[in-house]
């Protein structure tokens, strides 16, 4: 029995030893050493666990059996009396806990010490160095925030909203306001109501209380410019909810800017008026693209249609006599080659075959490196002036033959000529100012979007149409692979365009209903082929408390999720990718905060590279760039999009064992179940009659796609290739709906829509006109609606979106 009891005791001891040995907390067992006065002067290491070795970087085999003054020389002179502190516990018992910095180890530790037996003590060590760093950073951050708030260059005020018994906002308190706010408004409003600070503001033309009341109640962020009658100033304002019924208002005074805008507009109007009255036209030639721009007055002077592009350079020779054209060409070549400006009077050939005269000038514009990149200039029809001068010279010659009276008249004529020269000089100055006012304002984002999305529309549309035909399994796989590649290319294009939009702050979120489960399934389907080809799994889990239907921007959520999943597959060789969605806060009537996790079993990320992840044009390292590729924009764009959705994005790294990327967003709940039908039948329209469609589209691939849809849906479709043809067809036949491309030759979609609306007004009819455009930046939709169109469909055209939009208007 004794033997059995000893075995049990040994097993128990071994069990507790194994627990201590595997514990993440550092343990050490010590024996205290006393001097001749029975006072602690040193202590000996008896036993340590592996966690202790890891935390202190001291190996047990090197320290067990040795004194601490041998292991850590100088510890007896440390600012903290470690030996005395531990000796007191070892000799008198009890338990103590401290946080202390160890100078010999250069680390902060949380230490718990107790004595199991007199003369001995046990220490439990936890490394809190990083925690101390975070605490110090938090203190510094708090200090910086306070300094920024108090001394910042913009006015900031914090308020609480006041409601009446019906829950309507009627006033608000100033809880705090920084110095800049007080300087901007000229008042110290803290502790007062806004109706006290600005008497009569409740009757202001702008509903300040109502606008900020909505912010405080709904959490909606607002940005606006507004004039405040109470102090006769203009402000640029932003308001956002700090917590329910509380909001922060940010003010920047822009009174001076507004005054300058008014003056600038008046100045531009004056310049345009000056051009018209002086018959002065301006031009501009981009040498890198050979694109020519003419002012409206120049079209009028040369007799060309202003709705058409300027004629090519070779056509200009027909406007001048041979000798004048040679003189102009020689001067223009010198300007283009050496930057020498010219100013000439040339003889022209007018549209009726007669001769006239034109004053022309040109100069070169250089870039920062001194290269000539642009030519610009002006022209003025001086036919009447030259004829007048010739007539005056003729009269002058006759007067010379007469008496002193005639000589006096001649002097008067010379004075008139000098006055004309002064007017001409003033016109030259006006010309330069007018030239600056008419510099092209083409938008790079719109052009790039159009030029790339137009062929992408044809490519992706044809793949979608091909999927609707009878295919073998192998052909179906080929098309899926091609569609995946096309979608990947579109993602890259969108990344580049989104980056530019992000820089310009032109990205706006949509608010529409979507099914989260179906959205995640679409993401999985997008990467399924590439995952299976690499022998990887990809799966998703929605926790039980996550609803399926929401209102938000599904495209941007899908964009962020696809980027993270794509990266996870790219950097994973074995295993796979898990997508997990959970509800991170309690649901409310307003919305839900969701947390998305994309977890992979890939190579992970080195700790020293984590700070590069969400920066633009940065990747983990150059070798990764060569091996895996990428634009270096994806995570930066994801960060910007997530922040716009009131969320944040971060990564938990396990270098060599995979990475876990998290992001959150706030969405509104949608109680309506969403059905996802790729091709709803358009035959079941309200009137059960044949649908007559007019299509205006100059791109052949886009025409083929929509014509195919017409055939599938039993439409009768009329196809035109420009706006002029579309208007003519519309006037001849009735149509149920018009799909109008925006950019077309001869006549664009905006002009064609205007002419159709004018025709409809005379007939008292109204036909839905849907814009089809490869332009897809902020403001394009509004521009289409302003032109008289009813809706907007960007390219590449998604067939489901096309059908849904048609159902909406038919």
C-alpha positions, 0 to 999 in steps of 0.5 A: 500500500505504501508503495502504491501511495508513493507511486500516486504521489510521484505521479501527482508531482510529475503531473504538476511539474508537467503543467508548470513546464508547459505553462506560458507563464515563466516560473522559477524556484529560488533559495535565499542566501543570507549574510552573517547578519541573517539578512538576504544578500543573494539568491540561488536559481533552483529550477526554472521552466521553459517559459522563464527561459523564453521571457528572460532569454536565460537558459536553465542549464546556464543558471540553475545552481548559480547565484543571481549576482553571478547570472546578472552582474550588477543586479545588486545595484539596480534601482529596485532592490530585487534581493531585498524584495524576494528575501522578505517574502522568502523569510516571512511568507505571504504573496506579493505582486509588482510591475517592475523594469529589469535593467540587466534584462532591459525588459518590463515584467509583472512579477508574482512571488510567494514562499512555499517554505521558509528560505525559498520563494517562487516567482511567476514572470509575465513580460509586459514590455510591449504593454508598457509601450502601448500605454506610453503610445496611448498617453502620447496619442491622447496628448496629441489629440488634445493638442490637435483639438485645441490648437488645430487649424479648423474649427471643431465643436461638440454638441448634444441635441435637444428634442421636443416631446415629438422627438423633433430637433429644436435646439442643441447645446455646445459641450465643447469648442476649440479655439479656432471655432471661437475665433471663426465665430467670434463667440465662446459658446461652451455651455450655451444653446445655439439659439442663444449663441446665434439668435434667430438661427432657427429662422435662417434660410438653411435649417441648421438645427434640422440638418445636425439633428438628422446627423445626431439621430441617424448617424448620417455624415453630412458635408456642405457649404453654407452662408450664416446670416447671423454673422454674414460669413460663409463656411465649409461644414462637416457633421458626424455622430459621436454617439447617439444624440451627440454630434461633432461639427467641423467648420472652415471659413471660406468667405474669402474663397466664395468672394474670389469665386464670384470675381473669377466667374465674372472675370471669365464671363468678361473674357468670353464676352471680349472674345465674342465682341472682338472676334478673337478665337483661341486654339491649343495643340497637344504635341504628345497626342496631336489633339487640337482644341478650338474655341467657339469663336474660332469655329465661327471665324473659319466657318466650321461646325462646332459640333465636330472635332477641329479639322486636321492640320493638313486641312488648314492650308486650304484656309490661306493663300499659298504664300501665307500658308508657307509663312505660317508653316515656317513660323509654326515649325520654329515654335514647335522645334525651338519654342520661338513665338510668332505673330503674323498677319496672313491673307486668307481664302474665305468660304465664298472664295474671296480674300480676307486677312487674319492676325495669328499668333502662337507660342510654346508651352514647356514641361518642368524638364524644358520639353515643348509639349503644347502649342497654343495661340489665337487668331483674329479676323482683321479683314475689315481693319485691313480694308479700312487701313488700305482705304485710309492709305488711299485717302491719305495719298489723295490728301497729300496732294492737297493743302495744309488742311488736307495735311491736318486731316492726314495727321488725324488719320494717323492718330486714328491708326495709332488708336487702332494699334492700341486697341490691337495691343489690348486685344492681344492681352485679352487673347492671352487671358482668354486662352488661359480661361479656355484651357481644356478641362478633360478628365483623365479618369473619364477617358481611361474608364471609357477607353478600357471599359468599352472593349471589356464590355464586348469581351465580358458580354460575349462570354455571358452570351456564350454561357447561355448557349448549349456547351460541352462540359469542357467548353463550359470550363473554358468559358468559366476560366476566360470569365475568371480571367476577364473579371480579374483584369476588370478588378485590376482596372478597377483598382487603378481607377479606384486608386485615382478616385480615392486620391480625389475622394470621388468614390461614393457608396451605393445603398441597395438591397442584397443577400449576403449569403449569395454575395459570399457564394459569388466570391467563392465561385469567382475563385473556385477554379483557381483554388481547385487548380492549386488543390486548395479548399475554399469555404465560408461560414455565416454564424447563426446571428448574422442576417442574410439580407442587408442594405448597403453597397454589395459591390464594394463589400464584394470588392474588398472580400475578393481582394482578400480571398485572391491574396489568400489563394495567391500566397497559399500552397497547401490547405486552403481559405476560410471565410467567416462572418459574424455579428460583432455587436447586438442587432438594432433597428438601425443596422448591424456591424459585421466582422469578416475574417479571411483566414488562410494556411499560407506563408504568412507575413514577416513581422517587419513588413506588416507596416507596409501592408495597407500602404499604396504601391507597397508589397511585402518584399521584392522577391514576393513581387517577382513570385506572386505579382500584384499592383500593390494597390489592392489593400490600400483601396480596401482600407479606403473602402472599409473606412467609408463603410464605417469600418476598419481593416487589420491583420493577425499574422502567423509568419509561416503558418498563414494570415488572418485578415479582418474587416468590419462594416456597418450595414442596414438590415433589409427585411425583404428577402432578395431573389437572385434570378439571372435572366428574368423574363422580359416577355411578362411585361405589363401590356403584353405587347411587343416591345420596340427598342431603339439602340444607339451604339457605335461599338460593334461588340456592344451592339451585338450583345444587346441585339442578342438580348433582344432576340432572347427576350423577343424584342423588336430592335432598331439599331443606329450607330450615332446620335443623329441616326437615333433621332431620325429613327425616333421621329419615324417610329414609336419606341417603348424604350431607348438605350443611348450610348453617350460618346458617339461620332457625328452626334453624341448621346447628350445632344441626341437626347435633347433633340428627342425630348424636344420632339416628344414635347411637341407630341406630348409623349415620354419614352424612357431613355437609358444611358449606356456609357463606359464613363463611370466616375462620380458625376457621370450619372448626374450628367446623364440625368441632367441631359434628360435621360431617365437612368444610367447603366455603366459598361461593362454591361452585366446582363442581369443588371441590364434585364433588371433595368429594362424590367424597371422601365417597361 
